[in-house]
């Protein structure tokens, strides 16, 4: 995604292979960090795919050189230059392209059920993905990803240099199916103290709707975000006891409902 997103305010490792992220939306997200073994298998599968593609293109290029050299004397030099550019793009562009269009996954990562995300739990932007994969030049040195492996062994989240530069980490895909964000009500919420808003009358689905919006609002365009907040509050208003004189915005009211529901221990 190309939009600027708020970054994580705090991160901590709760145990060896699990990362708990505190997001700006006041939710805690748990991610299972992918181990070096699963990342190596994913890399091996992607490398096999790259080799297969490279062989097909290389053989085709060889036939092209033989067919064109008699008609165009400088054809071998041009074809060789094009092949060099292609192999460079194949090696580095392969990973970046798939991670951009498949939201942090390559064929190898998809096969091994792992995914690249930002340290904040959000998807990488295209620029971050490209930068992350260009660092493979350094991670590979002096050979066979030696620097990348050492970096992964020395960091808590198994990060290679590309991950450190892009602010990314690789997590297990099962993390996303197990995520259940938990709202943490502050002891002294910002803004005026409100009388009960009637969140107890909301159904589980309506509470989930509020939570889903609050968790994803920073991914939305401002106009869409404002309209969705208004639509949600309009839908819930008949069940609520909102103050006639209200200094809070629509989103702040939805936050207050979430805090109130959490305080009653009824927010699923």
N, C-alpha and C positions, 0 to 999 in steps of 0.2 A: 504494500500500500504506500502511496506516495505522500499522504498527509502527515503532518507532524503530530505525534501523539505524546501525551504526558508519559514520562518515564517512571519506573518503579521508584518508590520512595525508600524502600528498605528490602533487603533480601537476606535470608539466612538459610543455612543447611540444617535441617532437623535431624537427619541421619545420613549415612554415607551416600546413598544413591537417591535421595529425595530432596528437592529444593522447594521451600515454601516462600512464595512471593507475596509481599504486601503491596497491593496496587493503590494508585491514587484514589480509586473509587471506594476505598476502605473495605476491600475484600481480600481474603487470603486464598491463594491458589497453590495447590500442591502439584508438583511435576516430578515424575520419576526420571532421573537423569540417565541417559543412555550410557552404557559402559563402553570401554575401549573395544571389547570383543565384537559387540553388535555394530559399532561404527566401522571396524575393520572389515567385517563381512559385507556391509553395504558398499564400502569402497571397492572391495574385490569384485563384486557384481557389476558395479558401474564401470570399473576398469575393463572387465571382459566385454561389456557392451561397446566401450570406446575402441577397444582393439578390433572388434568385429567390424565396426563402421570404418575404422582406419584402413583395414585390409581391403575392404570392398572399394573404397575410394582410391587407395594406392594402386590396386590392380587396374582399375579403370583409367587412372592417370598414366600408368605405364603403357597401356594399349594406345592411349591418345598420343603419347609422345612418338611411338613407333609409326602411327598412321599419319601424323602431321609433319614430322621432321623432314620428309622429302619435299613437301609442298611449301613449308615455312621454316627456314633454317633456324630461326631463333625460338621456335615453338618449345623445345625442351626447357630453355631458361624460364620462359613465361609459365609453363605448366608446373615447373619445379617451385617457382615463387608462389603460385596459387596453392600448391599442395602444402607448402610450409605455413602459409597463413591459415589454411584450413585446419591443419593439425594443431596449431596454437589455439584456434577458436574451439576445436573439438575438446582439447584438454581442459581449458579453463572455462569456456563458454557453456559446455555441457552441464556442469554443475549449477552455474548461475541461472541458466535458462530454465532448467527444470525446477529449481528452487523458487523461481519467480512465478512460473505458471502453475506449479503444483503446491504452492503455499508451503515452502520449506522442505519439500521432498524431491528426491531423485528416484529413478526406478529402483536402485539399490536400497535406498532408505525406505521406500514404500514396501519393498519385499520384506525388510527386516523390522517394519513397524516402528520407525523412528522418524523424527522431524526436527528441523531447525527453527527456533523461535528466538526472539529477543530476550534479554535478561528480565524485562518487564512482563513477559508472558505474551506479548503482542507479536504479530508477524513481522518479519524483516521487510524493509523497503527494498525495491530493486537496486538502488545504489548500495545499500548495505550488503546485499547478497553478492553483488559484483565485487565489492571491496574484500569481502570475506574470502571469496574464491581466488582472487588475484594473489592473496597471501599464500596460496599453495606453493608459489615459487620458492618462498622462504621455508615453509613447512617441510618441503621435500628434501631440502639440503641436509647433509651432504649426499643423501640418497635414501630411498625407501621411507620417506616421511620421518626421518630420524628426529629432526627438531620438533615436528608436530607431535610425535609420540612422547618425547621428553616433556614437552609442554603439557600434554594431557595427563601425564603421570604426576606432575608437580602442582596441578591446579585441582581444587575441590570438585569442580563440575566437569572434569575431563575435557578442558578446553585446549584446542590447538591455538597457534598464534592468530589465525584468521578469526577465531571466535573472540579472542581478546580484543582485536582491533574493531570488529563489528559490534561488540557487545551482545553476542549471541551464545546460545547453548543448544545442545542436541538432547532431546527428551524422547521418552518412549511414547508411542502413539496411544497406548492405553491410558496415559495421563488425561487425555481430553475426554474420554468417555467416563472417567471417574470423577472429573471435576465437579464439585458442589460448592460454589463460592459461599462464604459466610460473612455476613455483615457484622461489623464491630461498632456498636453504638458508643460514641464518645461520652465520657462522664459529664461534660459540659458542652452540649451541642452549640454550634454557632447560631447566632440569631436569637430572637426573643423566645422565651419559654412558652410553648403553646399548651392550651387545654387539650384533653384527649380528642383526637381527630376521628375516632370511630374505626380505626384499622381492624378492630376485633370483628367487625361485620363483613370484612372482605373474605372471599373464598381463597383456597390455596392457589387456584389458577390466577386469580387477580393479583395475589401477592407475588407469584412467580413472574407475572407480566411486569410489575414494578421493578423487581430485581433484575430481570433481563434487560430492561431499558437502562437502568442505572449502571449496569456492568458494561454496556456496549455504547453508551452515548458518545464517548469520545471518538468512536470510529465513524460517527455520522457527520454529514455536512450540517453546519449551523442551522440552516432553514429547516432541514428534515428533522433535526434533533428538537428544535422548538415546537414544530408541528406535532411530533409524536408525543411529547410531554403534555401538550394541551389536549390531545385526543385521549390519552390515558386518563388524565384527571377528569375530563368531561364524562368519560364512561363510568368512573368510580364515584363521582360527586353525589349521586342520589343516596349512597350508603354512608356518606361521611358527614361529620359535623364540623364544617369548616368555619373559621371565624369570619364575621362580616367585615371587620377591618383587618386586613392581612398585609403585612409588609414583606412577606416572603414571595419569591418567584415560584413559578410552577414546579421547576425541578427541586427547589428547596422543600416545597410541600411534599413531593414524592419521597424525598430523602427523609423528611420527618415521619412520614407514614412507615417507611422501612424501619427507622429507629424505634418507633412506637411498637410496631409489631414484634421486633426482636426483643424489646424489653419485656413483652408479655410471654416470651418463650414459645410463641406460636408460629413463628416464621419458619417455614420448612425450607 
